[in-house]
Amino acid sequence: MNDILNISAYKFVDIDDPQGLREPWLARALDDGLKGTILLAQEGVNLFLAGPEASVRAFVGFMHQDARFADIAPKESWSDTQPFKRMLVKCKREIIRMDHPTIRPAGGRAPSVRAETVKRWLDQGHDDQGRPVVTLDTRNAFEVDAGAFEGAIDWRITRFGEFPAAAQAHRADLEGKTVVSYCTGGIRCEKAAIYLRSSKDRHDISIDAQRDELRRLAKTRNIEIVREFVDVVESAKDEHRPAFQSLRSSFKDHSRNWSIVM
């Protein structure tokens, strides 16, 4: 009898103090007899949990008491055994590591589109404004090899941190097109779509925006900024940038007065 409820969910949302959520969430999950993994970061939450139906729904109700997670609607499936061995709640720097701290929920979520609409666009070959439509697989290469949508763009990245450079290298291929990205976990798609939009549509102001965001981040972590390296060029296009090369040289200078790079 399938009496174990399995849920998965994510929310791309600003969390000022992930560590402050860790202990109460872990305690509640253990009290409810749940097993699985919850990842918390300043960019949101991602979770996979399983247990008796009443316990799982009680935990979801517990999350809904926090306004930031009130609209979380987990995906559900059923099994006859518990798929997880223990209950973990982890805090990470990023749910999905991209190494671009300016890609944050506060900057606004990426636009979403219903599956029915995407199918109609792909069938007719363009969106409702007549722009060509392409699908972009943001997953790692080994995941793409397991199966992908027909005709989807695959940049053969081995980790998500390679996505920004790949996006810049293929920027011209996407020009004038509506790009529908997909992945196996929602936060990766959220960040990928925001990066594509910001690097294309707001390139001229992205330097100031990134500087302001990094300064705010440094302040929240009590980090003093002692030096800035700025290249007014396309981000991650190549390594032939004066400020970037200066940064690399500074790493070798043992007399430098800084130890953290943001």
C-alpha positions in Angstrom: 0.0 0.0 0.0 1.4 3.4 -1.0 1.0 5.3 2.3 4.2 7.4 2.2 3.7 10.9 0.8 6.8 12.3 -1.1 7.0 16.0 -1.8 9.4 18.3 -3.6 9.3 22.1 -3.7 11.4 25.2 -4.1 11.0 28.9 -3.6 13.3 31.5 -5.1 13.0 34.1 -2.3 15.3 36.3 -0.2 16.1 34.8 3.2 18.2 37.1 5.3 19.1 34.5 7.9 19.1 30.9 6.7 20.9 29.7 9.8 18.0 31.1 11.9 15.6 28.8 10.1 17.7 25.7 10.2 17.2 24.5 13.8 13.4 25.2 14.1 12.8 23.5 10.7 14.9 20.5 11.6 13.2 20.2 15.0 9.8 20.4 13.4 10.6 17.8 10.7 12.0 15.4 13.3 9.0 15.8 15.5 6.8 15.0 12.5 8.8 11.9 11.7 9.9 13.1 8.3 13.0 12.2 6.4 14.7 13.9 3.5 16.7 17.0 2.7 16.0 20.7 3.0 18.5 23.2 1.5 18.4 26.8 2.7 20.3 29.8 1.3 19.9 33.5 1.0 18.4 32.9 -2.4 15.7 30.5 -1.2 14.8 27.0 -0.2 14.7 23.6 -2.0 13.4 20.5 -0.4 12.6 16.8 -0.8 10.7 15.2 2.1 8.8 12.0 2.8 6.6 10.5 5.5 3.1 9.8 6.6 0.5 12.0 4.8 -0.7 13.8 8.0 2.9 14.6 9.0 4.0 15.9 5.6 0.9 18.1 5.3 1.5 19.4 8.9 5.0 20.4 7.9 3.8 22.2 4.8 1.3 24.1 7.0 4.2 25.0 9.3 6.1 26.5 6.4 3.0 28.4 5.2 2.9 30.3 8.5 5.9 32.3 7.2 4.7 34.8 4.6 7.8 34.1 2.5 6.7 30.5 2.0 3.0 30.9 2.1 2.5 30.1 -1.6 4.8 27.0 -1.7 2.8 24.2 -3.5 4.8 21.0 -3.4 4.8 18.4 -6.1 3.5 15.1 -4.7 4.0 11.4 -5.3 3.3 8.2 -3.3 5.4 5.2 -2.4 5.1 2.1 -0.2 8.4 2.6 1.6 10.4 5.6 2.9 12.9 6.6 0.2 15.2 8.6 2.6 17.4 7.4 5.4 17.6 10.5 7.5 16.5 14.1 8.0 18.9 16.8 7.0 18.6 20.6 6.9 21.6 22.3 5.3 22.5 25.9 4.8 24.5 26.8 1.7 25.9 29.9 0.1 23.8 29.1 -3.0 21.1 26.5 -3.6 22.6 26.0 -7.1 26.1 27.5 -7.4 26.4 30.0 -10.1 29.0 32.4 -8.6 27.1 35.5 -9.6 25.9 37.1 -6.3 23.9 39.8 -8.2 21.5 37.2 -9.4 19.1 37.3 -6.4 15.4 37.1 -5.9 15.2 40.8 -4.9 16.0 41.6 -8.5 12.7 40.1 -9.6 11.8 36.6 -10.8 12.2 35.5 -14.4 9.0 35.5 -16.4 7.2 32.1 -16.5 5.0 30.5 -19.2 2.5 27.7 -19.1 3.4 24.4 -20.7 0.4 24.6 -23.0 1.6 28.0 -24.3 5.1 26.7 -24.9 3.7 23.8 -26.9 1.6 26.1 -29.0 4.6 28.4 -29.6 6.8 25.5 -30.6 4.1 24.0 -32.9 3.7 27.3 -34.7 7.4 28.2 -34.6 7.1 31.6 -32.9 5.6 33.3 -29.9 2.5 35.5 -29.9 4.6 38.5 -31.0 6.1 36.6 -34.0 9.5 36.0 -32.5 11.2 32.7 -33.1 11.1 30.4 -30.1 13.9 28.1 -28.9 14.2 25.9 -25.8 17.4 26.0 -23.8 18.4 23.1 -21.6 20.3 24.6 -18.6 21.2 21.2 -17.1 24.6 19.6 -17.0 25.7 17.5 -19.9 25.3 14.1 -18.2 21.7 15.0 -17.4 21.0 16.1 -21.0 22.4 12.8 -22.2 19.8 11.0 -20.1 17.0 12.7 -22.1 16.1 16.1 -23.4 13.4 17.9 -25.4 13.8 17.5 -29.2 15.7 20.4 -30.7 16.7 21.9 -27.3 19.9 23.9 -27.2 22.6 22.2 -25.2 25.8 24.0 -24.3 27.4 20.9 -22.8 28.2 22.5 -19.4 29.6 20.3 -16.7 28.5 22.5 -13.8 26.2 25.5 -13.5 29.1 27.8 -12.8 30.0 27.5 -16.5 26.6 28.8 -17.6 27.4 32.6 -17.7 30.4 32.1 -19.9 28.5 29.8 -22.2 25.7 32.3 -22.4 28.1 35.0 -23.4 29.8 32.8 -26.0 26.4 32.0 -27.6 24.8 35.3 -27.1 24.5 36.0 -30.9 22.7 32.7 -31.4 19.8 33.9 -29.1 19.5 37.4 -30.5 15.9 38.3 -31.5 14.5 35.0 -30.1 12.3 34.1 -27.2 14.2 31.6 -25.1 12.4 29.1 -22.9 14.8 27.5 -20.5 14.2 24.3 -18.5 15.9 22.2 -15.9 15.2 19.5 -13.2 15.2 22.0 -10.4 13.4 25.4 -10.5 16.0 27.6 -8.9 18.5 26.8 -11.6 16.0 27.9 -14.3 15.2 31.0 -12.3 18.8 32.1 -12.1 19.6 31.1 -15.7 16.7 33.2 -17.1 17.5 36.2 -14.9 21.1 36.1 -16.1 20.1 35.9 -19.8 17.7 38.7 -19.4 20.1 41.0 -17.4 23.2 40.3 -19.5 21.3 41.2 -22.6 18.7 43.8 -21.8 20.6 45.7 -19.0 24.2 45.3 -20.0 24.9 49.0 -20.0 23.9 49.4 -16.4 24.9 46.0 -15.0 28.3 47.3 -13.7 26.7 49.8 -11.4 24.0 47.3 -10.4 26.5 44.6 -9.6 28.6 47.1 -7.6 25.7 48.2 -5.5 24.5 44.7 -4.9 28.0 43.5 -3.8 28.4 46.5 -1.5 25.1 45.7 0.2 26.1 42.0 0.5 29.5 43.0 2.0 27.7 45.2 4.6 25.4 42.4 5.7 28.4 40.2 6.2 30.5 42.8 7.9 33.1 42.7 5.2 35.1 45.9 4.5 35.7 46.6 0.8 39.3 47.9 0.3 39.6 47.6 -3.5 37.5 47.2 -6.6 38.4 45.7 -10.0 36.1 46.9 -12.7 36.1 46.1 -16.4 33.4 47.8 -18.5 33.2 44.9 -21.0 30.9 41.9 -21.5 31.0 39.8 -18.3 33.0 36.6 -18.6 33.5 37.0 -22.4 37.2 36.3 -22.0 40.2 36.8 -19.7 41.8 39.6 -21.7 40.5 42.4 -19.4 42.8 44.8 -17.6 41.1 44.8 -14.3 40.7 41.0 -14.3 44.4 40.6 -15.0 45.2 43.1 -12.3 43.1 41.0 -9.9 45.0 37.8 -10.9 48.3 39.6 -10.3 47.2 40.8 -6.9 46.6 37.2 -5.8 50.4 36.7 -6.0 51.2 39.8 -4.0 51.6 38.6 -0.4 51.6 42.1 0.9 48.0 42.7 -0.2 45.6 43.9 2.5 42.6 41.8 1.5 41.7 38.1 1.7 38.2 37.8 0.3 37.0 38.2 -3.3 33.3 38.8 -4.0 
